[in-house]
Amino acid sequence: MKHLLIVIAVLLCAAALPFALSPYSLRVMVLALISAIAVIGLCFAFGYAGLVDLGQAAFVGIGGYTAAILTTKLGFGFWQALPLALLAAGVFAVLIGAPMLRLRGHYLALATVGLNVTMEIITKNWEGLTGGEDGITSIPGVSIAGMPIATDRAYYFLALAFLVIAAGIGLALRASRFGRAMIAVRDDELAADACGVLVFRTKLTAFTLASVFGSLSGVLYAHYAGYISPGDFDSVRSITLLVMLIVGGEASILGAIGGAVLISFAPEWLRFLGTAYLTVFGIAIMLVLILAPEGAAGAARALRRRLRLA
């Protein structure tokens, strides 16, 4: 009952938040919620299964470009394009993950970076399909029962609904047998294999889930912005998503959401520093890694334990 009341309180605060934010802050918050979905996916691969994934933005791009192409060139609607975009990302993740996940450690990290760079090259050069450097414009918005989601506030609630579903799935997976299998693989592959865990299948499933969640984020972003280009899904974006996860807590769904919101608003909070922003931001990230290696979620758990012992 206590946890249910906490969840209800958090949802009520989230529902009231868009009425208290300025128009610009509301737009940043919408982008943060959309990013949080991709970060939750990254939590499966990196936080739970221990896969060093530096290419999550590639799957965000696959979702965004698939939805954009289907809606602008083939006349699909958002709700028709959404499942096809998720399917495209999932199938591609299985095909590319089957050979790539044979690698480990920094070799896997380099492979995922290469995947992201390849995605950039394809989107920049396949002009007939992706629009090249100019990207794809005039991506239609979202409608529900014929009613368009035309304002930032309305899209906030749409993004929030998808985020709640994504977080619910993530929490359910964490508590499931498969969730325990992922964590066992992360901690010790040999021990997990000895206990009957299908290590490779677990890795591939975690990677595919991460890709599908990334694709969902990309679809929502494309239809919210109305325009996408290769720069929206480059390697820097992948690193930013990973930073969001690490700052929030690499093995925490709620931490992933908090990290996405924090890193999304950090540039606005530090804007007064001007050109020194990146230096201060980098130092802050290093301090988080040193002082709170388990992220904000880990720091919160440690504080709660101390209060209980006090």
N, C-alpha and C positions, 0 to 999 in steps of 0.2 A: 504493500500500500504506500509506503514511504517513497519508493522509487517512482511509482505511478504519479504521485502528487508532484514530485520534482519535474517529471516529464511534462505534465500538464502546465506547470508554472513556466517552464522554459518555452513551451509552444505559445502560451499567451503573451509572453514578453516578445517573442519573435513576431507574432501577429500585430502587436502594437508598435513595433519598431519603425516601420515605414512611415507612420504618421508623425514621428518625431524627428526624422532625418531631413536635411536639406535636399533639394533635387539632385545636386551633384553627389552628395554622400549616398543617397539612395541608389544612384546608378552604380557607384563603386560597390555597394553592398550586393546588388544583383550579380555583378561580375564575380564577387567573392563567393556567393552561394554556388554559382555555376562552376567555379574553380574547385570548390570543396568536393563536388561529386567526383571529379578526376582524381583528387587527392585521396579520397576514400578508396578508389580503385587501386591507387598506388600503394595504399596501406596493405592490401591483400598480397601484392607481389613483393614489396620491399619489407614492410613491417611484419607480416605474418610468415611468409615463405622464405624470406631472406634473399630474394633475387635483387641484385643491384641493377635497377631499371632506370636508365637515363634517357629513355625514349618515349615516355608517356605522352608527350605532346604530339608524337606521330599519330597515335590513335585518336587523340582529340581532333587532329586534322582530318583523319579518315572519316570520322563521324560528321564533321562540319562540311567537308567537301562533298561527301555522298549526299547529304541532305540538300545542300545548295544546288548540286547538279540535278537531282531528281525534281526539285521544286521549280527551278528556273528554266530548265531545258525540256523536261518531260511532263510538266504540269501536275506533279504530285502535290498533295497537301502535306502539312506538317505531320499529321498523325499517320499518314501512309508512309512517309519517308522515314519516320523515326525507327520502326522495327527493321527496315531494310538497312539503315545505317548501322544499327547495332549488330545485325547479322553479318554485314560486310566486315566490320572490325573483328568480330569473333572468329570468322572463318580465316581471315588473314592472320590473326594471332596464332591460331592452331598451325597454319601452314608454315609461318616463319619461326614459330616457337619450337616446333618439333626438332629442327636441327640446331637452333640457336641455344636452346636451354641445355644442350650437352656441355656447353662451356660453363665455367665457374669464375667467381671472383672478378678481378679486373678485366679478364677476357670477355666475360658476359657484359660488363659495363661498357667496354669499347664497342661490342657488337650492337648494343642498344643505341649508342651514340651514332654509329654508322647507319642504323635504321632510320633515325631521325634526320640525318643529313640526306639520305637517299630520298626521304619523303619531301624534303625541301627542294631538292634538285628536280624531282618529277613535277611538283606543282609549279615550279618556276618555268619549266621548259615545255610542258604539255599544254601549250596555249589554247589549242582548240577545245580542250575539255575543262581546264582549270582557270583559263584566263591569264595564265602566266603571272608576271609581276603585278599586273593590274588587278588580279583577283576576280571574284565574282560579286557582282552588285545586284541590287533589287531582289534580294532574298525575301520572300513574303513573311509576314508575321504569323502568329499563332492565333487560331480561332477555336473556341469551345462552344459547341452547339450553335454555330453560326455567329457567335459573338466574338469580335476580335479582341485580343489582348493588346491594347493600343497604348497603354501608359506604363511607365516604369514601376508604379505601385502594383499594377495588375500582374506584370511580369515577375515582380518580386514574389508574389504569392505562388505563381506557377513554379518558379525555381525552388521556392521553399518546399512545395509539395513533393517535387521530384527528389529534393535533398532528404526529406524525411523518409521517403521510401527507400532511398539508397542507404541511409544510415540504419534503418530498420533491418534491411537485408544484411548489412555488414555486421551488425550486432548479433543477428541470428546465426550467421556463419561462424562468428567467433566462438559462440557457445556450442556449436555443433561438433560432430565427430570429425568432419572435414577441417574445421577450424583448428582442432587439436592436432590433426595430421600436419597441417601447414606449419604450425609452431614447432612440432617435433622435427620436421625437415629443416627448419631454420636453425634449430639448436644443435642437431647432430644427425646428419644424413645416414651415417652408418648405423647408429642406434635405432633410428626410425625404420630403416630397412630391415633390421633384425627383428623388430617388433611387428613386422607385417605391413608396414605402410608402403604403398606404391609410390616411391619417391618421385620418379619422373612424371607420372600422371598427376601427382599432386602439384608439382611445379607448373606443369602445362595448364592445368585448370586454374591455378592462381593467376598466372600470366594472362590467360584468356579473360577471366573475370575483370582484371584490372583494365584490359583493353576495352571491354564492353562499357565499363563505367566511364572511361576516358572518352569513348565515342558519344555517349549520352551527353557529356559535358560539351563536346564539340557541336552537337546538333542544337542544343539550347543556345550556345553562344552565337552560332550562325544566324539563327532566326531572331535573336535579340538585337544583334548589331546590324543585321541586314546587309552585311558585307564581310567577306573574308579574303585574306591574302596569305601568301606563304609565310610572311613575317609573324603571323599570329600563332604559328605552330612550330617555331624554330627550336634549336637546341637550348637557347636561353630560357624558353618557356618550360622546357622539361626540367631544367635545373631549378627554376622558380617553384614548380610544383613539388619537387623533392625537398626544397628548403621549407615549404609550407608544412610538409609532413614531419620533417625532423624537428622544426620549432614547436609544432603542436604536440608531437609524441608519435614516434614511428609505428607503434603497435596499438594505437588508440583511435577509434572512429571519432569520438567527440574531440579528441586532440587534433585530428586531421581537419575538422571543421573550424576549430578555433585558430589553428595555424593559417588556414586559408584566409580567414577574415583579418587576422593580424597583419600578415604580409601584404594583403591587398590594400590595407589602409596605411601601412608604414610610409609609403612615399608622400602621402598627404600630410601626415603628422610631422614629417621631417622636411617638408617643402621650404620652411623658413631658413634652412641651412644652405640653400642654393646649390652650388657645385660641390660642396662638401658632403652632400647627402649620401653618395655611394660609399664614401670612406666610413662615415659614421654607421651606416647600415651594415657594412661588412664587419666592422668591429663588434657591433651588437650581436650579429649572428655567431661570431666566434665566442663571445662571452656566454651565449646561450649553450653552445656546444660544450664549453668547459664547465660551467657552473650547473647546468641542467642537461646532462647528456641524454636523458630520457624525455626531454621536451617539457612543455608546459603541463601536460597530463601527468608525467612522472613527478614533477615538482609538486603538483597539487596532491598526489597520493602521499608523497613524503610528508607534506605539511599536515595532512589529515592524520597520519600515523603519529606524528609528534603531539598533536592536540589530544589524541586519545590517551597517550601515555602521560601527558601533563596532569 
